[in-house]
């Protein structure tokens, strides 16, 4: 029996503040890959999963909020590492809740093994799940989880 063609999926990947500095400082916490290398890994995994990915990095909360709003017309899901905004941003929480797109939260470091102020995430309550502590692999696992979730939904 011929296999059904897989449905076209598009995922927005959001990187928050300071993640553009990856690979240059604090490799013991965040690993040695640059953001460009993580993005390349995500592009490859997107091809394996037959999902197109669109990547945005910003150091500005409002730019991330605008990208989330725009995603509702263009993408089926969001993969987000909101960086430090994870722990502060009601605006990003509200934007994700408003667009109602399945969202997976990822972190390079295990935020629960670090300072107490990193233990609370404003994203977690509006995400379908969270992956934290596997370095760049957190992104790959997060993309797999999101695409599997979206394919099960459709
Ligand atoms: O572990 C993660 O992925 C974080 O989201 C990274 C954020 C941090 O504030 C969160 O608590 C956990 C920080 C990203 C900053 O990245 C840097 C990379 C190189 C040098 C300095 C900062």
Backbone and ligand atoms as CSV (ligand in chain L), in Angstrom:
chain,resi,resn,atom,element,x,y,z
A,1,UNK,N,N,0.850,-1.191,0.000
A,1,UNK,CA,C,0.000,0.000,0.000
A,1,UNK,C,C,0.896,1.256,0.000
A,2,UNK,N,N,0.632,2.250,-0.878
A,2,UNK,CA,C,1.514,3.439,-0.884
A,2,UNK,C,C,1.369,4.238,0.409
A,3,UNK,N,N,2.499,4.787,0.857
A,3,UNK,CA,C,2.452,5.584,2.096
A,3,UNK,C,C,1.846,6.943,1.786
A,4,UNK,N,N,1.080,7.472,2.756
A,4,UNK,CA,C,0.537,8.831,2.634
A,4,UNK,C,C,1.701,9.821,2.653
A,5,UNK,N,N,1.718,10.860,1.774
A,5,UNK,CA,C,2.785,11.860,1.901
A,5,UNK,C,C,2.650,12.594,3.239
A,6,UNK,N,N,3.791,12.915,3.868
A,6,UNK,CA,C,3.730,13.616,5.161
A,6,UNK,C,C,3.238,15.038,4.949
A,7,UNK,N,N,2.443,15.483,5.887
A,7,UNK,CA,C,1.918,16.848,5.816
A,7,UNK,C,C,3.056,17.865,5.983
A,8,UNK,N,N,3.013,18.929,5.197
A,8,UNK,CA,C,4.013,19.992,5.302
A,8,UNK,C,C,3.885,20.675,6.657
A,9,UNK,N,N,5.011,20.783,7.370
A,9,UNK,CA,C,5.003,21.453,8.676
A,9,UNK,C,C,6.029,22.567,8.675
A,10,UNK,N,N,5.696,23.652,9.338
A,10,UNK,CA,C,6.652,24.742,9.493
A,10,UNK,C,C,6.732,25.115,10.975
A,11,UNK,N,N,7.972,25.210,11.470
A,11,UNK,CA,C,8.207,25.466,12.897
A,11,UNK,C,C,9.020,26.749,13.048
A,12,UNK,N,N,8.593,27.597,13.971
A,12,UNK,CA,C,9.371,28.792,14.314
A,12,UNK,C,C,10.309,28.449,15.469
A,13,UNK,N,N,11.603,28.708,15.278
A,13,UNK,CA,C,12.597,28.519,16.349
A,13,UNK,C,C,12.978,29.901,16.860
A,14,UNK,N,N,12.794,30.120,18.158
A,14,UNK,CA,C,13.122,31.423,18.752
A,14,UNK,C,C,14.265,31.281,19.744
A,15,UNK,N,N,15.290,32.101,19.573
A,15,UNK,CA,C,16.400,32.170,20.523
A,15,UNK,C,C,16.367,33.548,21.175
A,16,UNK,N,N,16.407,33.567,22.500
A,16,UNK,CA,C,16.335,34.828,23.228
A,16,UNK,C,C,17.692,35.478,23.463
A,17,UNK,N,N,17.726,36.405,24.438
A,17,UNK,CA,C,18.881,37.269,24.639
A,17,UNK,C,C,20.170,36.529,24.986
A,18,UNK,N,N,21.249,37.047,24.427
A,18,UNK,CA,C,22.632,36.612,24.676
A,18,UNK,C,C,22.978,35.273,24.041
A,19,UNK,N,N,22.000,34.599,23.475
A,19,UNK,CA,C,22.318,33.300,22.863
A,19,UNK,C,C,23.176,33.475,21.604
A,20,UNK,N,N,23.213,34.698,21.070
A,20,UNK,CA,C,24.127,34.994,19.959
A,20,UNK,C,C,25.594,34.931,20.393
A,21,UNK,N,N,25.839,34.902,21.719
A,21,UNK,CA,C,27.222,34.840,22.224
A,21,UNK,C,C,27.723,33.408,22.415
A,22,UNK,N,N,26.877,32.450,22.141
A,22,UNK,CA,C,27.257,31.038,22.381
A,22,UNK,C,C,28.557,30.685,21.671
A,23,UNK,N,N,29.329,29.846,22.362
A,23,UNK,CA,C,30.591,29.388,21.778
A,23,UNK,C,C,31.748,30.295,22.125
A,24,UNK,N,N,31.443,31.503,22.601
A,24,UNK,CA,C,32.518,32.460,22.899
A,24,UNK,C,C,32.839,32.528,24.381
A,25,UNK,N,N,31.818,32.340,25.240
A,25,UNK,CA,C,32.029,32.416,26.696
A,25,UNK,C,C,31.232,31.336,27.401
A,26,UNK,N,N,31.642,31.012,28.623
A,26,UNK,CA,C,30.943,30.055,29.490
A,26,UNK,C,C,30.645,28.708,28.804
A,27,UNK,N,N,31.638,28.107,28.097
A,27,UNK,CA,C,31.366,26.811,27.442
A,27,UNK,C,C,31.070,25.704,28.448
A,28,UNK,N,N,31.568,25.874,29.695
A,28,UNK,CA,C,31.316,24.841,30.727
A,28,UNK,C,C,29.826,24.784,31.080
A,29,UNK,N,N,29.105,25.871,30.880
A,29,UNK,CA,C,27.654,25.882,31.166
A,29,UNK,C,C,26.846,25.634,29.893
A,30,UNK,N,N,27.231,26.317,28.814
A,30,UNK,CA,C,26.378,26.310,27.623
A,30,UNK,C,C,26.926,25.488,26.449
A,31,UNK,N,N,28.112,24.880,26.632
A,31,UNK,CA,C,28.687,24.081,25.546
A,31,UNK,C,C,29.536,24.942,24.619
A,32,UNK,N,N,30.164,24.282,23.658
A,32,UNK,CA,C,31.138,24.996,22.816
A,32,UNK,C,C,30.585,25.336,21.425
A,33,UNK,N,N,29.373,24.886,21.121
A,33,UNK,CA,C,28.818,25.198,19.795
A,33,UNK,C,C,28.369,26.652,19.713
A,34,UNK,N,N,28.568,27.239,18.548
A,34,UNK,CA,C,28.047,28.593,18.311
A,34,UNK,C,C,26.554,28.484,17.964
A,35,UNK,N,N,25.882,29.634,17.969
A,35,UNK,CA,C,24.454,29.612,17.595
A,35,UNK,C,C,24.295,29.160,16.141
A,36,UNK,N,N,25.223,29.580,15.278
A,36,UNK,CA,C,25.147,29.169,13.865
A,36,UNK,C,C,25.253,27.645,13.762
A,37,UNK,N,N,26.092,27.037,14.601
A,37,UNK,CA,C,26.228,25.569,14.560
A,37,UNK,C,C,24.957,24.883,15.080
A,38,UNK,N,N,24.358,25.448,16.125
A,38,UNK,CA,C,23.089,24.885,16.622
A,38,UNK,C,C,22.004,25.027,15.549
A,39,UNK,N,N,21.994,26.169,14.875
A,39,UNK,CA,C,20.988,26.374,13.819
A,39,UNK,C,C,21.174,25.363,12.679
A,40,UNK,N,N,22.427,25.072,12.360
A,40,UNK,CA,C,22.715,24.099,11.297
A,40,UNK,C,C,22.193,22.713,11.698
A,41,UNK,N,N,22.455,22.371,12.968
A,41,UNK,CA,C,21.956,21.084,13.506
A,41,UNK,C,C,20.424,21.010,13.406
A,42,UNK,N,N,19.770,22.145,13.692
A,42,UNK,CA,C,18.301,22.181,13.629
A,42,UNK,C,C,17.804,22.066,12.182
A,43,UNK,N,N,18.516,22.724,11.262
A,43,UNK,CA,C,18.134,22.627,9.834
A,43,UNK,C,C,18.215,21.169,9.391
A,44,UNK,N,N,19.299,20.490,9.799
A,44,UNK,CA,C,19.468,19.077,9.415
A,44,UNK,C,C,18.361,18.208,10.004
A,45,UNK,N,N,18.072,18.438,11.301
A,45,UNK,CA,C,17.028,17.643,11.947
A,45,UNK,C,C,15.665,17.949,11.322
A,46,UNK,N,N,15.456,19.209,10.950
A,46,UNK,CA,C,14.210,19.588,10.274
A,46,UNK,C,C,14.045,18.781,8.986
A,47,UNK,N,N,15.148,18.647,8.229
A,47,UNK,CA,C,15.071,17.862,6.973
A,47,UNK,C,C,14.729,16.409,7.270
A,48,UNK,N,N,15.380,15.827,8.315
A,48,UNK,CA,C,15.068,14.430,8.693
A,48,UNK,C,C,13.595,14.271,9.033
A,49,UNK,N,N,13.041,15.290,9.676
A,49,UNK,CA,C,11.654,15.209,10.170
A,49,UNK,C,C,10.645,15.729,9.141
A,50,UNK,N,N,11.160,16.171,8.000
A,50,UNK,CA,C,10.328,16.782,6.961
A,50,UNK,C,C,9.534,17.964,7.511
A,51,UNK,N,N,10.250,18.816,8.207
A,51,UNK,CA,C,9.643,20.049,8.726
A,51,UNK,C,C,10.557,21.217,8.343
A,52,UNK,N,N,9.936,22.276,7.845
A,52,UNK,CA,C,10.716,23.472,7.523
A,52,UNK,C,C,10.890,24.281,8.795
A,53,UNK,N,N,12.078,24.821,9.012
A,53,UNK,CA,C,12.233,25.639,10.218
A,53,UNK,C,C,12.626,27.065,9.838
A,54,UNK,N,N,12.110,27.988,10.634
A,54,UNK,CA,C,12.386,29.407,10.438
A,54,UNK,C,C,12.956,29.904,11.763
A,55,UNK,N,N,14.157,30.512,11.713
A,55,UNK,CA,C,14.882,30.812,12.963
A,55,UNK,C,C,14.981,32.321,13.191
A,56,UNK,N,N,14.682,32.750,14.419
A,56,UNK,CA,C,14.833,34.162,14.812
A,56,UNK,C,C,15.596,34.217,16.134
A,57,UNK,N,N,16.628,35.034,16.204
A,57,UNK,CA,C,17.283,35.329,17.506
A,57,UNK,C,C,17.131,36.813,17.766
A,58,UNK,N,N,16.745,37.156,19.002
A,58,UNK,CA,C,16.718,38.577,19.353
A,58,UNK,C,C,17.067,38.780,20.816
A,59,UNK,N,N,17.688,39.926,21.064
A,59,UNK,CA,C,17.991,40.333,22.440
A,59,UNK,C,C,16.887,41.221,23.000
A,60,UNK,N,N,15.802,41.388,22.227
A,60,UNK,CA,C,14.742,42.334,22.604
A,60,UNK,C,C,13.414,41.601,22.805
A,61,UNK,N,N,12.828,41.804,23.961
A,61,UNK,CA,C,11.592,41.106,24.324
A,61,UNK,C,C,10.481,41.356,23.295
A,62,UNK,N,N,10.314,42.629,22.893
A,62,UNK,CA,C,9.224,42.986,21.974
A,62,UNK,C,C,9.384,42.319,20.606
A,63,UNK,N,N,10.627,42.163,20.172
A,63,UNK,CA,C,10.866,41.497,18.874
A,63,UNK,C,C,10.419,40.038,18.968
A,64,UNK,N,N,10.694,39.405,20.116
A,64,UNK,CA,C,10.278,38.005,20.309
A,64,UNK,C,C,8.749,37.921,20.361
A,65,UNK,N,N,8.122,38.870,21.049
A,65,UNK,CA,C,6.642,38.906,21.123
A,65,UNK,C,C,6.059,39.079,19.710
A,66,UNK,N,N,6.624,40.003,18.929
A,66,UNK,CA,C,6.133,40.217,17.551
A,66,UNK,C,C,6.285,38.947,16.709
A,67,UNK,N,N,7.413,38.259,16.870
A,67,UNK,CA,C,7.647,37.023,16.089
A,67,UNK,C,C,6.621,35.957,16.473
A,68,UNK,N,N,6.269,35.882,17.751
A,68,UNK,CA,C,5.254,34.900,18.200
A,68,UNK,C,C,3.893,35.254,17.589
A,69,UNK,N,N,3.539,36.540,17.600
A,69,UNK,CA,C,2.258,36.948,17.000
A,69,UNK,C,C,2.212,36.574,15.516
A,70,UNK,N,N,3.302,36.864,14.809
A,70,UNK,CA,C,3.334,36.615,13.355
A,70,UNK,C,C,3.300,35.114,13.058
A,71,UNK,N,N,3.730,34.303,14.018
A,71,UNK,CA,C,3.819,32.849,13.787
A,71,UNK,C,C,2.461,32.216,13.567
A,72,UNK,N,N,1.403,32.812,14.119
A,72,UNK,CA,C,0.107,32.132,14.068
A,72,UNK,C,C,-0.367,31.939,12.627
A,73,UNK,N,N,0.067,32.814,11.705
A,73,UNK,CA,C,-0.378,32.686,10.297
A,73,UNK,C,C,0.596,31.855,9.467
A,74,UNK,N,N,1.830,31.658,9.979
A,74,UNK,CA,C,2.865,31.054,9.117
A,74,UNK,C,C,3.339,29.680,9.564
A,75,UNK,N,N,3.244,29.399,10.863
A,75,UNK,CA,C,3.871,28.187,11.400
A,75,UNK,C,C,2.854,27.369,12.202
A,76,UNK,N,N,3.194,26.086,12.362
A,76,UNK,CA,C,2.295,25.205,13.131
A,76,UNK,C,C,2.733,25.036,14.575
A,77,UNK,N,N,3.995,25.364,14.891
A,77,UNK,CA,C,4.478,25.194,16.259
A,77,UNK,C,C,5.686,26.081,16.511
A,78,UNK,N,N,6.037,26.205,17.793
A,78,UNK,CA,C,7.165,27.062,18.196
A,78,UNK,C,C,8.108,26.264,19.091
A,79,UNK,N,N,9.412,26.387,18.799
A,79,UNK,CA,C,10.471,25.854,19.668
A,79,UNK,C,C,11.182,27.074,20.228
A,80,UNK,N,N,11.232,27.209,21.545
A,80,UNK,CA,C,11.773,28.449,22.116
A,80,UNK,C,C,12.766,28.207,23.243
A,81,UNK,N,N,13.911,28.897,23.133
A,81,UNK,CA,C,14.794,29.097,24.274
A,81,UNK,C,C,14.750,30.594,24.532
A,82,UNK,N,N,13.965,30.996,25.500
A,82,UNK,CA,C,13.771,32.431,25.750
A,82,UNK,C,C,14.924,33.033,26.548
A,83,UNK,N,N,15.977,32.250,26.807
A,83,UNK,CA,C,17.117,32.772,27.567
A,83,UNK,C,C,16.647,33.297,28.912
A,84,UNK,N,N,17.220,34.408,29.350
A,84,UNK,CA,C,16.869,34.960,30.663
A,84,UNK,C,C,15.406,35.422,30.731
A,85,UNK,N,N,14.788,35.716,29.556
A,85,UNK,CA,C,13.365,36.101,29.585
A,85,UNK,C,C,12.469,34.961,30.072
A,86,UNK,N,N,12.994,33.739,30.031
A,86,UNK,CA,C,12.273,32.590,30.590
A,86,UNK,C,C,11.778,32.899,32.001
A,87,UNK,N,N,12.653,33.580,32.763
A,87,UNK,CA,C,12.426,33.765,34.193
A,87,UNK,C,C,11.766,35.097,34.529
A,88,UNK,N,N,11.505,35.907,33.502
A,88,UNK,CA,C,10.984,37.264,33.782
A,88,UNK,C,C,9.780,37.660,32.939
A,89,UNK,N,N,9.565,37.002,31.799
A,89,UNK,CA,C,8.682,37.626,30.800
A,89,UNK,C,C,7.231,37.141,30.815
A,90,UNK,N,N,6.396,37.945,31.449
A,90,UNK,CA,C,4.944,37.714,31.360
A,90,UNK,C,C,4.492,38.012,29.922
A,91,UNK,N,N,5.185,38.949,29.254
A,91,UNK,CA,C,4.805,39.313,27.871
A,91,UNK,C,C,4.973,38.126,26.921
A,92,UNK,N,N,6.057,37.372,27.049
A,92,UNK,CA,C,6.249,36.199,26.170
A,92,UNK,C,C,5.248,35.103,26.553
A,93,UNK,N,N,5.026,34.911,27.841
A,93,UNK,CA,C,3.988,33.964,28.306
A,93,UNK,C,C,2.647,34.311,27.657
A,94,UNK,N,N,2.246,35.586,27.748
A,94,UNK,CA,C,0.941,36.005,27.219
A,94,UNK,C,C,0.873,35.836,25.698
A,95,UNK,N,N,1.976,36.135,25.000
A,95,UNK,CA,C,1.989,36.017,23.537
A,95,UNK,C,C,1.790,34.555,23.122
A,96,UNK,N,N,2.468,33.634,23.802
A,96,UNK,CA,C,2.324,32.207,23.454
A,96,UNK,C,C,0.895,31.747,23.747
A,97,UNK,N,N,0.362,32.186,24.889
A,97,UNK,CA,C,-1.023,31.822,25.227
A,97,UNK,C,C,-1.987,32.377,24.175
A,98,UNK,N,N,-1.715,33.596,23.690
A,98,UNK,CA,C,-2.628,34.249,22.747
A,98,UNK,C,C,-2.643,33.533,21.403
A,99,UNK,N,N,-1.476,33.118,20.893
A,99,UNK,CA,C,-1.471,32.498,19.555
A,99,UNK,C,C,-1.896,31.037,19.613
A,100,UNK,N,N,-1.768,30.450,20.810
A,100,UNK,CA,C,-2.261,29.081,20.997
A,100,UNK,C,C,-1.620,28.077,20.021
A,101,UNK,N,N,-0.323,28.253,19.749
A,101,UNK,CA,C,0.410,27.285,18.913
A,101,UNK,C,C,1.177,26.348,19.836
A,102,UNK,N,N,1.179,25.030,19.572
A,102,UNK,CA,C,1.971,24.126,20.400
A,102,UNK,C,C,3.421,24.612,20.484
A,103,UNK,N,N,3.902,24.735,21.715
A,103,UNK,CA,C,5.222,25.326,21.961
A,103,UNK,C,C,6.037,24.408,22.859
A,104,UNK,N,N,7.296,24.184,22.459
A,104,UNK,CA,C,8.220,23.408,23.299
A,104,UNK,C,C,9.318,24.350,23.781
A,105,UNK,N,N,9.563,24.311,25.085
A,105,UNK,CA,C,10.580,25.150,25.722
A,105,UNK,C,C,11.866,24.340,25.855
A,106,UNK,N,N,12.991,24.922,25.450
A,106,UNK,CA,C,14.271,24.218,25.605
A,106,UNK,C,C,15.292,25.096,26.313
A,107,UNK,N,N,16.205,24.418,27.020
A,107,UNK,CA,C,17.354,25.092,27.648
A,107,UNK,C,C,18.588,24.241,27.474
A,108,UNK,N,N,19.693,24.907,27.220
A,108,UNK,CA,C,20.980,24.212,27.112
A,108,UNK,C,C,21.379,23.639,28.466
A,109,UNK,N,N,21.301,24.478,29.488
A,109,UNK,CA,C,21.691,24.060,30.841
A,109,UNK,C,C,20.470,23.512,31.579
A,110,UNK,N,N,20.739,22.759,32.653
A,110,UNK,CA,C,19.641,22.288,33.510
A,110,UNK,C,C,19.308,23.420,34.480
A,111,UNK,N,N,18.226,24.154,34.167
A,111,UNK,CA,C,17.918,25.364,34.946
A,111,UNK,C,C,17.610,25.040,36.413
A,112,UNK,N,N,17.236,23.782,36.712
A,112,UNK,CA,C,16.883,23.395,38.095
A,112,UNK,C,C,18.102,23.061,38.934
A,113,UNK,N,N,19.274,22.934,38.281
A,113,UNK,CA,C,20.515,22.688,39.020
A,113,UNK,C,C,21.266,23.985,39.273
A,114,UNK,N,N,20.687,25.096,38.838
A,114,UNK,CA,C,21.412,26.371,38.896
A,114,UNK,C,C,20.800,27.285,39.964
A,115,UNK,N,N,21.052,28.576,39.883
A,115,UNK,CA,C,20.576,29.530,40.895
A,115,UNK,C,C,19.044,29.453,41.007
A,116,UNK,N,N,18.541,29.760,42.213
A,116,UNK,CA,C,17.095,29.660,42.466
A,116,UNK,C,C,16.283,30.522,41.496
A,117,UNK,N,N,16.823,31.693,41.087
A,117,UNK,CA,C,16.030,32.565,40.205
A,117,UNK,C,C,15.801,31.948,38.827
A,118,UNK,N,N,16.562,30.897,38.493
A,118,UNK,CA,C,16.345,30.234,37.194
A,118,UNK,C,C,15.353,29.077,37.302
A,119,UNK,N,N,14.865,28.784,38.511
A,119,UNK,CA,C,14.004,27.607,38.685
A,119,UNK,C,C,12.572,27.850,38.223
A,120,UNK,N,N,12.187,29.118,38.150
A,120,UNK,CA,C,10.830,29.393,37.674
A,120,UNK,C,C,10.862,29.811,36.205
A,121,UNK,N,N,9.970,29.194,35.425
A,121,UNK,CA,C,9.831,29.552,34.015
A,121,UNK,C,C,8.423,30.072,33.761
A,122,UNK,N,N,8.340,31.275,33.164
A,122,UNK,CA,C,7.031,31.805,32.739
A,122,UNK,C,C,6.541,31.124,31.466
A,123,UNK,N,N,7.466,30.410,30.786
A,123,UNK,CA,C,7.083,29.755,29.528
A,123,UNK,C,C,6.418,28.398,29.816
A,124,UNK,N,N,6.873,27.735,30.888
A,124,UNK,CA,C,6.464,26.342,31.133
A,124,UNK,C,C,4.940,26.165,31.161
A,125,UNK,N,N,4.240,27.120,31.743
A,125,UNK,CA,C,2.789,26.976,31.897
A,125,UNK,C,C,2.042,27.058,30.566
A,126,UNK,N,N,2.691,27.590,29.527
A,126,UNK,CA,C,2.025,27.691,28.218
A,126,UNK,C,C,2.714,26.800,27.171
A,127,UNK,N,N,3.625,25.951,27.634
A,127,UNK,CA,C,4.325,25.029,26.724
A,127,UNK,C,C,3.702,23.640,26.836
A,128,UNK,N,N,3.836,22.855,25.752
A,128,UNK,CA,C,3.385,21.458,25.869
A,128,UNK,C,C,4.414,20.645,26.650
A,129,UNK,N,N,5.675,21.109,26.681
A,129,UNK,CA,C,6.710,20.424,27.450
A,129,UNK,C,C,8.003,21.211,27.435
A,130,UNK,N,N,8.942,20.722,28.248
A,130,UNK,CA,C,10.217,21.431,28.415
A,130,UNK,C,C,11.368,20.427,28.390
A,131,UNK,N,N,12.471,20.795,27.728
A,131,UNK,CA,C,13.682,19.962,27.740
A,131,UNK,C,C,14.842,20.842,28.180
A,132,UNK,N,N,15.528,20.416,29.234
A,132,UNK,CA,C,16.512,21.283,29.884
A,132,UNK,C,C,17.722,20.461,30.299
A,133,UNK,N,N,18.911,20.905,29.909
A,133,UNK,CA,C,20.116,20.301,30.474
A,133,UNK,C,C,20.927,19.431,29.546
A,134,UNK,N,N,20.549,19.315,28.283
A,134,UNK,CA,C,21.268,18.422,27.367
A,134,UNK,C,C,22.125,19.184,26.360
A,135,UNK,N,N,22.469,20.424,26.679
A,135,UNK,CA,C,23.276,21.212,25.748
A,135,UNK,C,C,22.533,21.393,24.428
A,136,UNK,N,N,23.305,21.419,23.332
A,136,UNK,CA,C,22.684,21.625,22.013
A,136,UNK,C,C,21.667,20.528,21.695
A,137,UNK,N,N,21.872,19.349,22.298
A,137,UNK,CA,C,20.955,18.219,22.076
A,137,UNK,C,C,19.534,18.561,22.569
A,138,UNK,N,N,19.420,19.464,23.536
A,138,UNK,CA,C,18.078,19.885,23.998
A,138,UNK,C,C,17.246,20.410,22.824
A,139,UNK,N,N,17.922,21.154,21.913
A,139,UNK,CA,C,17.193,21.710,20.767
A,139,UNK,C,C,16.713,20.594,19.840
A,140,UNK,N,N,17.633,19.626,19.568
A,140,UNK,CA,C,17.256,18.540,18.649
A,140,UNK,C,C,16.086,17.730,19.242
A,141,UNK,N,N,16.216,17.401,20.541
A,141,UNK,CA,C,15.153,16.635,21.214
A,141,UNK,C,C,13.846,17.425,21.219
A,142,UNK,N,N,13.964,18.724,21.449
A,142,UNK,CA,C,12.777,19.586,21.489
A,142,UNK,C,C,12.084,19.630,20.139
A,143,UNK,N,N,12.883,19.726,19.056
A,143,UNK,CA,C,12.294,19.760,17.712
A,143,UNK,C,C,11.609,18.427,17.400
A,144,UNK,N,N,12.267,17.324,17.774
A,144,UNK,CA,C,11.649,15.996,17.543
A,144,UNK,C,C,10.311,15.896,18.285
A,145,UNK,N,N,10.322,16.305,19.557
A,145,UNK,CA,C,9.110,16.203,20.379
A,145,UNK,C,C,7.985,17.048,19.782
A,146,UNK,N,N,8.332,18.256,19.337
A,146,UNK,CA,C,7.311,19.155,18.779
A,146,UNK,C,C,6.731,18.586,17.484
A,147,UNK,N,N,7.601,18.117,16.591
A,147,UNK,CA,C,7.112,17.603,15.302
A,147,UNK,C,C,6.275,16.337,15.514
A,148,UNK,N,N,6.714,15.459,16.430
A,148,UNK,CA,C,5.906,14.264,16.707
A,148,UNK,C,C,4.538,14.662,17.257
A,149,UNK,N,N,4.504,15.621,18.139
A,149,UNK,CA,C,3.240,16.106,18.708
A,149,UNK,C,C,2.342,16.657,17.584
A,150,UNK,N,N,2.921,17.482,16.702
A,150,UNK,CA,C,2.115,18.094,15.636
A,150,UNK,C,C,1.584,17.040,14.669
A,151,UNK,N,N,2.396,16.025,14.375
A,151,UNK,CA,C,1.923,14.975,13.455
A,151,UNK,C,C,0.829,14.133,14.093
A,152,UNK,N,N,0.904,13.926,15.411
A,152,UNK,CA,C,-0.148,13.160,16.092
A,152,UNK,C,C,-1.463,13.933,16.123
A,153,UNK,N,N,-1.344,15.271,16.200
A,153,UNK,CA,C,-2.534,16.142,16.256
A,153,UNK,C,C,-3.311,16.117,14.957
A,154,UNK,N,N,-2.570,15.998,13.812
A,154,UNK,CA,C,-3.239,16.215,12.512
A,154,UNK,C,C,-3.895,14.931,11.981
L,1,LIG,O1,O,20.310,27.138,29.598
L,1,LIG,C1,C,19.739,27.895,28.803
L,1,LIG,O2,O,19.521,27.616,27.638
L,1,LIG,C2,C,19.303,29.282,29.288
L,1,LIG,O3,O,18.065,29.604,28.652
L,1,LIG,C3,C,20.384,30.243,28.842
L,1,LIG,C4,C,20.179,31.667,29.356
L,1,LIG,C5,C,19.932,31.678,30.857
L,1,LIG,O4,O,19.632,32.979,31.290
L,1,LIG,C6,C,18.797,30.739,31.243
L,1,LIG,O5,O,18.666,30.753,32.659
L,1,LIG,C7,C,19.095,29.324,30.788
L,1,LIG,C8,C,21.414,32.510,29.087
L,1,LIG,C9,C,21.878,32.552,27.675
L,1,LIG,C10,C,23.156,33.323,27.666
L,1,LIG,O6,O,24.061,32.668,26.842
L,1,LIG,C11,C,25.376,33.016,26.943
L,1,LIG,C12,C,26.198,32.364,26.076
L,1,LIG,C13,C,27.540,32.651,26.102
L,1,LIG,C14,C,28.044,33.589,26.993
L,1,LIG,C15,C,27.199,34.232,27.853
L,1,LIG,C16,C,25.845,33.949,27.828
